[in-house]
Amino acid sequence: MKLSRIALAGGVAASTVLLIAGPAAAHVSVQPVGEAAKGGYATLNFKVPNERDQASTVKLEVNFPADHPLSSVTPQAVPGWKIDITKSKLDKPLEVHGKKITEAVSKVTWTADEGEIAPGYFQQFPVSVGALPEDADQLVFKAIQTYDNKEVVRWIEEPAAGGEEPDSPAPVLKLTAAAEDHHGGAADDAKEADDHKAADTDASSEKSSTVASSSSSDTTARTLGIIGIVIGIGGIAFGVLAGRRRSA
């Protein structure tokens, strides 16, 4: 009897932990496709799970970091969702490929048109971004999730370094170290091209030498052949004349 009560109490406790941990784990998050290297470009997936049993997600707003503006933000079309892009003026213009950028995307909003995220499902919203900052280790994207019952969940709490995860954490993108060929890729490509060119030149020279040698051999063979024919004709003529003289 005591064992049954202990087991029942343990089950209730475990269920309580799951119920408490469930909502905290199922929040809006961001993950790169591959790596998100500093100074480079990346495709990000904003993953939105539905946390409600009786409501569907019909809107997502993602705010882009103002302290590290991105010069390029291009969302991918998602069937059944309308996309709105909001741009804002920059306090400090960005220098990109020799051009000054005075405004950048500050928010992207997805609104369900014919689709929605039903209970028990999730949806990913891909965005191509760049260039990622070189002076930061992470980017924080504050997100707002809206349900069809008018409920709004704000995923805007920034996690503290070394602290516990907040109740409504904002999506955080971890940046990796810049790729080794980020600055030296062009030089490496040029070196590789020179190596291929040198190899092609050597192969061409070898081929030319082979052709020349073959041509010389053919010419010698033809000359010897002609000389042999001339000598043969001379021998035949000599034989005919010698026979006529004997007959005479």
DRENLOPA-28254 format. One record per atom (N, C-alpha, C, CB): residue number from 1; residue in one letter; x, y, z. Coordinates in steps of 0.1 Angstrom, whole numbers, plus 5000, padded with zeros to 4 digits. Glycine has a CB too. Layout:
BEGIN
nr,rest,X,Y,Z
NUM,A,X,Y,Z
...
***
This chain:
BEGIN
nr,rest,X,Y,Z
1,M,5008,4988,5000
1,M,5000,5000,5000
1,M,5009,5012,5000
1,M,4991,5000,5012
2,K,5019,5012,5009
2,K,5028,5024,5009
2,K,5035,5025,4996
2,K,5038,5022,5021
3,L,5039,5014,4990
3,L,5046,5015,4977
3,L,5037,5021,4966
3,L,5051,5001,4973
4,S,5024,5018,4966
4,S,5015,5023,4957
4,S,5014,5039,4958
4,S,5001,5017,4958
5,R,5013,5043,4971
5,R,5012,5057,4974
5,R,5024,5065,4970
5,R,5009,5060,4989
6,I,5036,5059,4972
6,I,5049,5065,4968
6,I,5049,5066,4953
6,I,5061,5057,4973
7,A,5045,5055,4946
7,A,5046,5056,4931
7,A,5036,5066,4926
7,A,5042,5042,4926
8,L,5024,5067,4932
8,L,5014,5077,4928
8,L,5020,5091,4930
8,L,5001,5075,4935
9,A,5026,5093,4942
9,A,5031,5107,4944
9,A,5042,5110,4935
9,A,5036,5107,4959
10,G,5051,5100,4931
10,G,5062,5103,4922
10,G,5056,5106,4908
10,G,5071,5091,4921
11,G,5046,5099,4904
11,G,5040,5102,4891
11,G,5034,5115,4890
11,G,5029,5092,4888
12,V,5027,5120,4901
12,V,5021,5133,4901
12,V,5032,5144,4900
12,V,5013,5135,4914
13,A,5043,5141,4908
13,A,5054,5151,4908
13,A,5060,5152,4894
13,A,5065,5147,4918
14,A,5062,5140,4888
14,A,5068,5140,4874
14,A,5059,5147,4864
14,A,5071,5126,4869
15,S,5046,5145,4865
15,S,5037,5152,4856
15,S,5037,5167,4858
15,S,5023,5147,4858
16,T,5039,5171,4871
16,T,5039,5185,4874
16,T,5052,5191,4868
16,T,5039,5188,4889
17,V,5063,5184,4868
17,V,5075,5189,4863
17,V,5074,5191,4847
17,V,5087,5180,4866
18,L,5068,5181,4841
18,L,5066,5181,4827
18,L,5057,5193,4823
18,L,5060,5168,4822
19,L,5046,5195,4831
19,L,5037,5206,4827
19,L,5044,5219,4829
19,L,5025,5205,4836
20,I,5053,5220,4839
20,I,5060,5233,4841
20,I,5071,5235,4830
20,I,5066,5233,4855
21,A,5078,5224,4827
21,A,5089,5225,4818
21,A,5084,5226,4803
21,A,5098,5214,4819
22,G,5072,5221,4800
22,G,5067,5220,4787
22,G,5067,5234,4780
22,G,5054,5214,4786
23,P,5059,5244,4786
23,P,5058,5257,4779
23,P,5072,5264,4778
23,P,5049,5265,4787
24,A,5081,5262,4788
24,A,5094,5269,4787
24,A,5102,5264,4776
24,A,5101,5267,4800
25,A,5101,5251,4772
25,A,5109,5245,4762
25,A,5103,5248,4748
25,A,5109,5230,4764
26,A,5090,5249,4747
26,A,5084,5251,4734
26,A,5082,5266,4731
26,A,5070,5244,4733
27,H,5093,5273,4728
27,H,5092,5287,4725
27,H,5097,5290,4711
27,H,5100,5295,4736
28,V,5095,5302,4707
28,V,5100,5306,4694
28,V,5116,5306,4694
28,V,5095,5320,4689
29,S,5122,5300,4685
29,S,5137,5299,4684
29,S,5142,5302,4670
29,S,5141,5285,4689
30,V,5155,5304,4669
30,V,5161,5306,4656
30,V,5173,5297,4655
30,V,5165,5321,4655
31,Q,5175,5291,4643
31,Q,5186,5282,4641
31,Q,5191,5285,4627
31,Q,5182,5267,4642
32,P,5204,5285,4625
32,P,5210,5287,4611
32,P,5210,5274,4603
32,P,5224,5293,4612
33,V,5209,5275,4590
33,V,5211,5264,4582
33,V,5226,5262,4579
33,V,5203,5266,4568
34,G,5232,5253,4586
34,G,5247,5252,4586
34,G,5252,5261,4597
34,G,5252,5257,4572
35,E,5261,5270,4594
35,E,5267,5278,4604
35,E,5264,5293,4601
35,E,5282,5276,4604
36,A,5264,5301,4612
36,A,5263,5316,4611
36,A,5276,5322,4615
36,A,5251,5321,4620
37,A,5285,5323,4605
37,A,5299,5328,4608
37,A,5299,5343,4608
37,A,5309,5322,4597
38,K,5307,5348,4617
38,K,5309,5363,4618
38,K,5314,5369,4604
38,K,5319,5367,4629
39,G,5308,5379,4600
39,G,5312,5386,4588
39,G,5306,5379,4575
39,G,5326,5386,4587
40,G,5299,5368,4576
40,G,5293,5361,4565
40,G,5278,5363,4564
40,G,5297,5347,4565
41,Y,5273,5355,4555
41,Y,5258,5354,4552
41,Y,5253,5341,4556
41,Y,5255,5357,4537
42,A,5240,5340,4560
42,A,5234,5328,4565
42,A,5220,5328,4562
42,A,5237,5326,4580
43,T,5214,5316,4562
43,T,5199,5314,4561
43,T,5195,5310,4575
43,T,5195,5303,4550
44,L,5185,5317,4581
44,L,5180,5314,4594
44,L,5166,5309,4593
44,L,5180,5327,4603
45,N,5163,5299,4602
45,N,5150,5294,4604
45,N,5144,5298,4617
45,N,5149,5278,4602
46,F,5133,5306,4617
46,F,5126,5309,4629
46,F,5115,5298,4631
46,F,5120,5324,4628
47,K,5117,5290,4641
47,K,5108,5279,4644
47,K,5097,5283,4654
47,K,5116,5267,4650
48,V,5085,5282,4650
48,V,5074,5286,4659
48,V,5065,5274,4662
48,V,5065,5297,4652
49,P,5065,5269,4674
49,P,5056,5258,4678
49,P,5043,5264,4684
49,P,5063,5249,4689
50,N,5032,5256,4683
50,N,5020,5261,4688
50,N,5018,5255,4702
50,N,5007,5256,4679
51,E,5017,5263,4712
51,E,5017,5259,4726
51,E,5003,5257,4732
51,E,5024,5269,4735
52,R,4993,5261,4724
52,R,4979,5260,4729
52,R,4971,5248,4723
52,R,4972,5273,4726
53,D,4962,5243,4731
53,D,4954,5232,4726
53,D,4941,5236,4719
53,D,4951,5223,4738
54,Q,4937,5248,4722
54,Q,4924,5253,4716
54,Q,4926,5265,4708
54,Q,4915,5256,4728
55,A,4938,5268,4703
55,A,4940,5280,4695
55,A,4951,5278,4685
55,A,4943,5292,4704
56,S,4951,5285,4674
56,S,4961,5284,4663
56,S,4969,5297,4662
56,S,4954,5280,4650
57,T,4981,5295,4659
57,T,4990,5307,4657
57,T,4987,5313,4643
57,T,5005,5304,4658
58,V,4984,5326,4643
58,V,4981,5332,4630
58,V,4990,5344,4627
58,V,4966,5337,4631
59,K,5000,5347,4636
59,K,5008,5359,4633
59,K,5022,5357,4640
59,K,5001,5372,4636
60,L,5032,5361,4634
60,L,5046,5362,4640
60,L,5053,5374,4636
60,L,5054,5349,4636
61,E,5058,5381,4646
61,E,5066,5393,4644
61,E,5080,5391,4649
61,E,5059,5406,4650
62,V,5090,5393,4641
62,V,5104,5392,4645
62,V,5111,5405,4644
62,V,5111,5381,4637
63,N,5116,5410,4655
63,N,5123,5423,4655
63,N,5138,5420,4654
63,N,5120,5431,4668
64,F,5144,5427,4644
64,F,5159,5425,4642
64,F,5167,5435,4651
64,F,5162,5428,4627
65,P,5179,5430,4655
65,P,5186,5438,4665
65,P,5191,5452,4659
65,P,5199,5431,4669
66,A,5187,5462,4667
66,A,5191,5476,4662
66,A,5206,5479,4665
66,A,5182,5486,4670
67,D,5212,5472,4675
67,D,5226,5475,4678
67,D,5235,5469,4668
67,D,5229,5470,4691
68,H,5230,5459,4660
68,H,5238,5453,4649
68,H,5229,5451,4637
68,H,5244,5439,4654
69,P,5226,5462,4630
69,P,5217,5462,4618
69,P,5223,5453,4607
69,P,5214,5476,4613
70,L,5214,5446,4600
70,L,5218,5438,4589
70,L,5215,5445,4576
70,L,5212,5424,4590
71,S,5224,5446,4567
71,S,5222,5453,4554
71,S,5213,5445,4545
71,S,5235,5456,4548
72,S,5213,5432,4546
72,S,5205,5423,4537
72,S,5196,5414,4545
72,S,5214,5415,4528
73,V,5183,5415,4543
73,V,5174,5406,4550
73,V,5163,5402,4539
73,V,5167,5413,4562
74,T,5163,5390,4535
74,T,5154,5385,4525
74,T,5146,5373,4530
74,T,5162,5382,4512
75,P,5133,5374,4533
75,P,5125,5363,4538
75,P,5121,5354,4526
75,P,5113,5367,4545
76,Q,5120,5341,4528
76,Q,5115,5331,4518
76,Q,5100,5330,4519
76,Q,5122,5317,4520
77,A,5094,5329,4508
77,A,5079,5328,4508
77,A,5075,5316,4515
77,A,5074,5328,4493
78,V,5064,5317,4523
78,V,5059,5306,4530
78,V,5044,5304,4526
78,V,5060,5308,4546
79,P,5041,5293,4520
79,P,5027,5291,4515
79,P,5016,5294,4526
79,P,5025,5277,4510
80,G,5006,5302,4523
80,G,4996,5305,4532
80,G,4998,5316,4542
80,G,4993,5293,4540
81,W,5010,5323,4540
81,W,5014,5334,4549
81,W,5018,5346,4541
81,W,5025,5330,4558
82,K,5013,5358,4546
82,K,5017,5371,4539
82,K,5028,5377,4547
82,K,5004,5380,4539
83,I,5038,5383,4540
83,I,5050,5388,4546
83,I,5050,5403,4545
83,I,5062,5381,4540
84,D,5053,5410,4556
84,D,5055,5424,4556
84,D,5069,5428,4561
84,D,5044,5431,4564
85,I,5076,5436,4554
85,I,5089,5440,4559
85,I,5089,5455,4563
85,I,5100,5438,4547
86,T,5094,5457,4575
86,T,5095,5471,4580
86,T,5110,5475,4580
86,T,5088,5472,4594
87,K,5112,5487,4575
87,K,5126,5493,4575
87,K,5126,5505,4584
87,K,5131,5496,4561
88,S,5138,5508,4589
88,S,5140,5520,4598
88,S,5153,5527,4594
88,S,5140,5516,4613
89,K,5153,5540,4596
89,K,5165,5548,4594
89,K,5176,5544,4604
89,K,5162,5563,4595
90,L,5188,5544,4599
90,L,5200,5540,4608
90,L,5206,5553,4614
90,L,5210,5532,4600
91,D,5209,5552,4626
91,D,5216,5563,4633
91,D,5230,5565,4627
91,D,5217,5561,4648
92,K,5236,5554,4623
92,K,5249,5554,4617
92,K,5249,5545,4605
92,K,5260,5549,4627
93,P,5251,5552,4593
93,P,5250,5544,4580
93,P,5260,5533,4580
93,P,5252,5554,4568
94,L,5257,5522,4572
94,L,5265,5511,4570
94,L,5273,5512,4557
94,L,5258,5498,4571
95,E,5285,5508,4557
95,E,5293,5508,4545
95,E,5294,5493,4539
95,E,5308,5513,4547
96,V,5287,5491,4528
96,V,5286,5478,4522
96,V,5290,5478,4508
96,V,5272,5472,4524
97,H,5302,5471,4504
97,H,5307,5471,4491
97,H,5308,5485,4485
97,H,5297,5463,4482
98,G,5313,5494,4493
98,G,5316,5507,4488
98,G,5304,5516,4488
98,G,5322,5507,4475
99,K,5292,5511,4492
99,K,5280,5519,4492
99,K,5275,5522,4506
99,K,5269,5513,4484
100,K,5269,5533,4509
100,K,5264,5537,4522
100,K,5249,5533,4523
100,K,5265,5552,4525
101,I,5246,5525,4533
101,I,5232,5520,4536
101,I,5227,5529,4547
101,I,5232,5505,4539
102,T,5216,5536,4545
102,T,5210,5545,4555
102,T,5198,5539,4562
102,T,5207,5558,4548
103,E,5193,5528,4557
103,E,5182,5522,4564
103,E,5184,5506,4563
103,E,5169,5526,4558
104,A,5178,5500,4573
104,A,5179,5485,4573
104,A,5165,5479,4579
104,A,5190,5481,4583
105,V,5163,5466,4576
105,V,5151,5460,4581
105,V,5151,5459,4596
105,V,5150,5445,4575
106,S,5141,5464,4602
106,S,5139,5464,4617
106,S,5129,5453,4621
106,S,5135,5477,4622
107,K,5120,5449,4612
107,K,5110,5439,4616
107,K,5105,5432,4604
107,K,5099,5446,4624
108,V,5102,5419,4606
108,V,5095,5411,4595
108,V,5083,5405,4602
108,V,5105,5400,4589
109,T,5072,5406,4595
109,T,5059,5401,4601
109,T,5053,5391,4591
109,T,5049,5413,4603
110,W,5049,5379,4596
110,W,5042,5369,4589
110,W,5028,5368,4594
110,W,5050,5355,4590
111,T,5018,5369,4585
111,T,5004,5369,4589
111,T,4997,5358,4581
111,T,4997,5383,4587
112,A,4990,5349,4588
112,A,4983,5338,4581
112,A,4973,5343,4572
112,A,4977,5328,4591
113,D,4974,5339,4559
113,D,4964,5342,4549
113,D,4954,5331,4547
113,D,4971,5346,4536
114,E,4960,5320,4543
114,E,4952,5307,4541
114,E,4957,5296,4550
114,E,4952,5303,4527
115,G,4969,5299,4556
115,G,4974,5288,4565
115,G,4975,5293,4579
115,G,4988,5285,4560
116,E,4978,5285,4589
116,E,4979,5288,4603
116,E,4987,5276,4609
116,E,4965,5290,4610
117,I,4992,5278,4622
117,I,4998,5268,4629
117,I,4988,5262,4639
117,I,5011,5273,4636
118,A,4983,5250,4636
118,A,4973,5244,4644
118,A,4979,5238,4656
118,A,4966,5233,4636
119,P,4971,5235,4667
119,P,4976,5228,4679
119,P,4984,5215,4675
119,P,4965,5225,4688
120,G,4995,5213,4682
120,G,5003,5201,4679
120,G,5013,5202,4668
120,G,4994,5190,4677
121,Y,5013,5214,4661
121,Y,5022,5216,4649
121,Y,5032,5227,4651
121,Y,5014,5218,4637
122,F,5042,5228,4643
122,F,5050,5240,4643
122,F,5053,5244,4628
122,F,5064,5237,4650
123,Q,5058,5256,4627
123,Q,5061,5261,4613
123,Q,5075,5268,4614
123,Q,5050,5271,4609
124,Q,5082,5267,4603
124,Q,5095,5274,4602
124,Q,5094,5285,4591
124,Q,5106,5264,4598
125,F,5100,5296,4595
125,F,5100,5308,4586
125,F,5115,5312,4582
125,F,5093,5320,4593
126,P,5119,5308,4570
126,P,5133,5310,4566
126,P,5136,5325,4562
126,P,5137,5301,4555
127,V,5147,5330,4565
127,V,5152,5343,4562
127,V,5167,5343,4558
127,V,5149,5353,4573
128,S,5171,5349,4547
128,S,5185,5350,4544
128,S,5190,5363,4549
128,S,5187,5349,4528
129,V,5201,5363,4556
129,V,5205,5376,4563
129,V,5221,5377,4561
129,V,5202,5376,4578
130,G,5225,5390,4562
130,G,5240,5393,4561
130,G,5242,5408,4560
130,G,5246,5385,4550
131,A,5254,5412,4560
131,A,5265,5404,4566
131,A,5264,5404,4581
131,A,5278,5410,4561
132,L,5267,5393,4587
132,L,5266,5392,4601
132,L,5277,5400,4608
132,L,5267,5377,4606
133,P,5275,5406,4619
133,P,5286,5414,4625
133,P,5298,5406,4629
133,P,5280,5421,4638
134,E,5310,5412,4629
134,E,5322,5406,4633
134,E,5326,5409,4647
134,E,5333,5410,4624
135,D,5319,5418,4653
135,D,5322,5422,4667
135,D,5311,5418,4677
135,D,5323,5437,4668
136,A,5305,5407,4674
136,A,5294,5402,4683
136,A,5295,5386,4683
136,A,5280,5407,4680
137,D,5291,5381,4695
137,D,5291,5366,4696
137,D,5277,5360,4694
137,D,5296,5362,4709
138,Q,5267,5369,4695
138,Q,5253,5364,4693
138,Q,5244,5376,4689
138,Q,5248,5358,4706
139,L,5233,5373,4683
139,L,5222,5382,4680
139,L,5209,5378,4686
139,L,5221,5384,4664
140,V,5202,5388,4692
140,V,5189,5386,4698
140,V,5178,5391,4690
140,V,5189,5392,4712
141,F,5168,5382,4687
141,F,5157,5386,4678
141,F,5144,5385,4687
141,F,5156,5377,4666
142,K,5139,5396,4691
142,K,5127,5396,4699
142,K,5115,5393,4691
142,K,5125,5409,4707
143,A,5106,5383,4695
143,A,5095,5378,4687
143,A,5082,5379,4694
143,A,5098,5364,4682
144,I,5071,5382,4687
144,I,5058,5382,4692
144,I,5049,5373,4685
144,I,5052,5397,4691
145,Q,5043,5364,4692
145,Q,5034,5353,4686
145,Q,5019,5356,4690
145,Q,5038,5339,4691
146,T,5011,5356,4680
146,T,4997,5359,4682
146,T,4988,5347,4678
146,T,4992,5372,4674
147,Y,4978,5344,4686
147,Y,4969,5333,4684
147,Y,4956,5338,4678
147,Y,4967,5325,4696
148,D,4948,5329,4673
148,D,4935,5333,4667
148,D,4924,5337,4678
148,D,4929,5323,4658
149,N,4927,5334,4690
149,N,4918,5338,4701
149,N,4923,5352,4707
149,N,4918,5327,4712
150,K,4931,5359,4699
150,K,4936,5372,4703
150,K,4947,5372,4714
150,K,4925,5381,4708
151,E,4951,5360,4718
151,E,4962,5360,4728
151,E,4975,5363,4722
151,E,4962,5345,4735
152,V,4983,5371,4729
152,V,4996,5375,4724
152,V,5007,5371,4734
152,V,4997,5391,4722
153,V,5017,5364,4729
153,V,5028,5359,4737
153,V,5041,5366,4732
153,V,5030,5344,4736
154,R,5048,5373,4741
154,R,5060,5381,4738
154,R,5072,5373,4742
154,R,5059,5395,4745
155,W,5079,5369,4732
155,W,5092,5362,4734
155,W,5103,5373,4733
155,W,5095,5350,4724
156,I,5105,5380,4744
156,I,5114,5392,4743
156,I,5124,5393,4755
156,I,5105,5404,4743
157,E,5124,5383,4763
157,E,5133,5384,4775
157,E,5147,5378,4771
157,E,5128,5375,4787
158,E,5157,5387,4773
158,E,5171,5383,4769
158,E,5177,5374,4780
158,E,5179,5396,4766
159,P,5183,5363,4776
159,P,5189,5354,4786
159,P,5202,5361,4792
159,P,5192,5341,4780
160,A,5203,5359,4805
160,A,5216,5365,4812
160,A,5227,5354,4811
160,A,5213,5368,4826
161,A,5239,5359,4809
161,A,5250,5350,4808
161,A,5252,5342,4820
161,A,5263,5358,4805
162,G,5252,5329,4818
162,G,5253,5320,4830
162,G,5241,5318,4839
162,G,5265,5324,4838
163,G,5230,5325,4835
163,G,5218,5324,4843
163,G,5208,5314,4838
163,G,5212,5338,4844
164,E,5197,5313,4845
164,E,5187,5304,4840
164,E,5179,5310,4829
164,E,5177,5301,4852
165,E,5172,5301,4821
165,E,5165,5306,4810
165,E,5152,5313,4815
165,E,5161,5294,4801
166,P,5149,5325,4810
166,P,5137,5332,4814
166,P,5124,5325,4810
166,P,5137,5347,4809
167,D,5113,5330,4815
167,D,5100,5323,4812
167,D,5097,5326,4797
167,D,5089,5329,4821
168,S,5100,5337,4792
168,S,5096,5340,4778
168,S,5109,5345,4770
168,S,5085,5351,4777
169,P,5118,5335,4768
169,P,5131,5339,4762
169,P,5130,5343,4747
169,P,5141,5327,4763
170,A,5138,5353,4744
170,A,5139,5358,4730
170,A,5147,5348,4722
170,A,5144,5372,4729
171,P,5145,5346,4709
171,P,5153,5338,4701
171,P,5167,5344,4700
171,P,5147,5336,4687
172,V,5177,5335,4702
172,V,5191,5340,4702
172,V,5199,5332,4692
172,V,5198,5338,4716
173,L,5206,5339,4683
173,L,5215,5333,4673
173,L,5229,5333,4677
173,L,5213,5339,4659
174,K,5235,5322,4679
174,K,5249,5321,4683
174,K,5258,5322,4670
174,K,5253,5308,4690
175,L,5268,5331,4670
175,L,5277,5333,4659
175,L,5290,5325,4661
175,L,5280,5348,4657
176,T,5294,5319,4650
176,T,5307,5311,4650
176,T,5318,5320,4645
176,T,5305,5298,4642
177,A,5330,5315,4647
177,A,5342,5323,4643
177,A,5342,5324,4627
177,A,5355,5316,4647
178,A,5348,5336,4623
178,A,5348,5338,4609
178,A,5356,5327,4601
178,A,5355,5352,4606
179,A,5351,5324,4589
179,A,5357,5313,4582
179,A,5372,5318,4578
179,A,5349,5310,4569
180,E,5381,5308,4577
180,E,5395,5311,4574
180,E,5396,5318,4560
180,E,5403,5298,4574
181,D,5388,5314,4551
181,D,5389,5320,4537
181,D,5380,5333,4536
181,D,5385,5310,4527
182,H,5376,5338,4548
182,H,5367,5350,4547
182,H,5374,5362,4540
182,H,5362,5354,4561
183,H,5387,5363,4543
183,H,5395,5374,4537
183,H,5405,5369,4527
183,H,5403,5382,4548
184,G,5409,5356,4528
184,G,5419,5351,4519
184,G,5414,5342,4508
184,G,5429,5344,4526
185,G,5401,5341,4507
185,G,5395,5332,4497
185,G,5398,5336,4483
185,G,5380,5332,4498
186,A,5399,5348,4479
186,A,5402,5353,4466
186,A,5416,5349,4462
186,A,5400,5368,4464
187,A,5425,5351,4471
187,A,5439,5348,4469
187,A,5441,5333,4467
187,A,5448,5353,4480
188,D,5434,5325,4475
188,D,5435,5311,4473
188,D,5429,5306,4459
188,D,5427,5303,4484
189,D,5418,5312,4456
189,D,5412,5309,4443
189,D,5422,5313,4431
189,D,5399,5316,4441
190,A,5428,5325,4433
190,A,5438,5329,4422
190,A,5450,5319,4421
190,A,5443,5343,4425
191,K,5455,5315,4433
191,K,5466,5306,4433
191,K,5462,5293,4426
191,K,5471,5303,4447
192,E,5450,5288,4430
192,E,5445,5275,4424
192,E,5444,5277,4409
192,E,5432,5271,4430
193,A,5439,5288,4404
193,A,5437,5291,4390
193,A,5451,5291,4383
193,A,5430,5304,4387
194,D,5461,5297,4389
194,D,5475,5297,4384
194,D,5480,5283,4383
194,D,5484,5306,4392
195,D,5478,5275,4393
195,D,5483,5261,4393
195,D,5477,5253,4381
195,D,5480,5254,4406
196,H,5463,5255,4380
196,H,5457,5248,4369
196,H,5462,5253,4355
196,H,5441,5251,4369
197,K,5465,5266,4354
197,K,5470,5272,4342
197,K,5484,5266,4339
197,K,5471,5287,4343
198,A,5492,5265,4349
198,A,5506,5260,4347
198,A,5505,5245,4343
198,A,5514,5261,4360
199,A,5496,5238,4349
199,A,5495,5224,4346
199,A,5490,5222,4331
199,A,5485,5217,4355
200,D,5480,5231,4327
200,D,5476,5230,4314
200,D,5487,5234,4304
200,D,5464,5240,4312
201,T,5495,5244,4307
201,T,5506,5248,4299
201,T,5516,5236,4297
201,T,5513,5260,4304
202,D,5520,5229,4308
202,D,5529,5218,4307
202,D,5523,5207,4299
202,D,5532,5213,4321
203,A,5510,5204,4301
203,A,5504,5194,4293
203,A,5504,5197,4278
203,A,5489,5191,4298
204,S,5501,5210,4275
204,S,5501,5215,4261
204,S,5515,5213,4255
204,S,5496,5229,4260
205,S,5525,5217,4263
205,S,5539,5216,4257
205,S,5543,5202,4255
205,S,5549,5223,4267
206,E,5539,5193,4264
206,E,5542,5179,4262
206,E,5535,5173,4250
206,E,5538,5171,4275
207,K,5522,5178,4248
207,K,5515,5173,4237
207,K,5521,5178,4224
207,K,5500,5178,4237
208,S,5526,5191,4224
208,S,5532,5197,4212
208,S,5545,5189,4208
208,S,5535,5212,4214
209,S,5553,5186,4219
209,S,5565,5179,4217
209,S,5563,5165,4211
209,S,5573,5177,4230
210,T,5552,5159,4216
210,T,5549,5145,4211
210,T,5544,5146,4197
210,T,5537,5139,4220
211,V,5536,5156,4193
211,V,5531,5158,4180
211,V,5543,5161,4170
211,V,5521,5169,4179
212,A,5552,5169,4175
212,A,5564,5173,4167
212,A,5573,5161,4164
212,A,5572,5184,4173
213,S,5575,5153,4175
213,S,5583,5141,4173
213,S,5576,5131,4164
213,S,5585,5134,4187
214,S,5563,5129,4165
214,S,5556,5120,4157
214,S,5556,5125,4142
214,S,5541,5119,4161
215,S,5555,5138,4140
215,S,5556,5144,4127
215,S,5569,5141,4120
215,S,5553,5159,4127
216,S,5580,5143,4129
216,S,5594,5141,4123
216,S,5596,5127,4119
216,S,5604,5145,4134
217,S,5591,5118,4128
217,S,5592,5103,4125
217,S,5585,5100,4112
217,S,5586,5095,4136
218,D,5573,5106,4110
218,D,5565,5103,4098
218,D,5573,5108,4085
218,D,5551,5110,4098
219,T,5579,5120,4086
219,T,5586,5126,4075
219,T,5598,5117,4071
219,T,5591,5140,4078
220,T,5606,5112,4081
220,T,5617,5104,4079
220,T,5613,5091,4072
220,T,5625,5100,4092
221,A,5602,5085,4077
221,A,5597,5073,4071
221,A,5593,5074,4057
221,A,5585,5067,4079
222,R,5587,5086,4054
222,R,5583,5088,4040
222,R,5595,5090,4031
222,R,5574,5101,4039
223,T,5605,5097,4036
223,T,5617,5099,4028
223,T,5624,5086,4024
223,T,5627,5109,4035
224,L,5626,5078,4035
224,L,5632,5065,4032
224,L,5624,5057,4023
224,L,5634,5058,4046
225,G,5611,5058,4024
225,G,5602,5050,4015
225,G,5604,5054,4000
225,G,5588,5052,4019
226,I,5605,5068,3998
226,I,5606,5073,3985
226,I,5620,5068,3979
226,I,5605,5088,3984
227,I,5630,5069,3987
227,I,5644,5065,3983
227,I,5644,5050,3979
227,I,5654,5068,3994
228,G,5637,5042,3987
228,G,5636,5028,3984
228,G,5629,5025,3971
228,G,5629,5021,3995
229,I,5618,5033,3968
229,I,5611,5032,3956
229,I,5620,5035,3944
229,I,5598,5040,3955
230,V,5627,5046,3945
230,V,5636,5051,3934
230,V,5647,5040,3932
230,V,5643,5064,3938
231,I,5653,5035,3943
231,I,5663,5025,3941
231,I,5657,5012,3934
231,I,5670,5021,3954
232,G,5645,5009,3938
232,G,5639,4997,3932
232,G,5637,4999,3917
232,G,5626,4994,3939
233,I,5631,5011,3913
233,I,5629,5014,3899
233,I,5642,5013,3891
233,I,5622,5028,3897
234,G,5653,5019,3898
234,G,5666,5019,3891
234,G,5671,5005,3889
234,G,5676,5027,3899
235,G,5669,4996,3899
235,G,5673,4983,3898
235,G,5666,4975,3886
235,G,5671,4975,3911
236,I,5653,4978,3886
236,I,5645,4971,3875
236,I,5650,4976,3861
236,I,5630,4975,3877
237,A,5652,4989,3860
237,A,5657,4994,3847
237,A,5670,4988,3843
237,A,5658,5010,3847
238,F,5679,4987,3853
238,F,5692,4981,3850
238,F,5691,4967,3846
238,F,5701,4982,3863
239,G,5682,4960,3852
239,G,5680,4946,3848
239,G,5675,4944,3834
239,G,5671,4939,3858
240,V,5666,4953,3830
240,V,5660,4952,3817
240,V,5671,4955,3806
240,V,5648,4962,3815
241,L,5679,4966,3809
241,L,5689,4969,3799
241,L,5700,4958,3798
241,L,5696,4982,3803
242,A,5703,4952,3810
242,A,5713,4941,3809
242,A,5708,4929,3801
242,A,5716,4937,3824
243,G,5695,4926,3802
243,G,5689,4915,3795
243,G,5689,4918,3780
243,G,5675,4912,3799
244,R,5687,4930,3776
244,R,5687,4934,3761
244,R,5701,4932,3756
244,R,5682,4948,3759
245,R,5711,4936,3764
245,R,5724,4935,3759
245,R,5728,4921,3756
245,R,5734,4942,3768
246,R,5724,4912,3765
246,R,5728,4898,3764
246,R,5721,4892,3751
246,R,5723,4890,3776
247,S,5708,4896,3749
247,S,5701,4891,3737
247,S,5708,4896,3725
247,S,5687,4896,3737
248,A,5713,4908,3725
248,A,5720,4913,3713
248,A,5733,4906,3710
248,A,5722,4929,3714
***
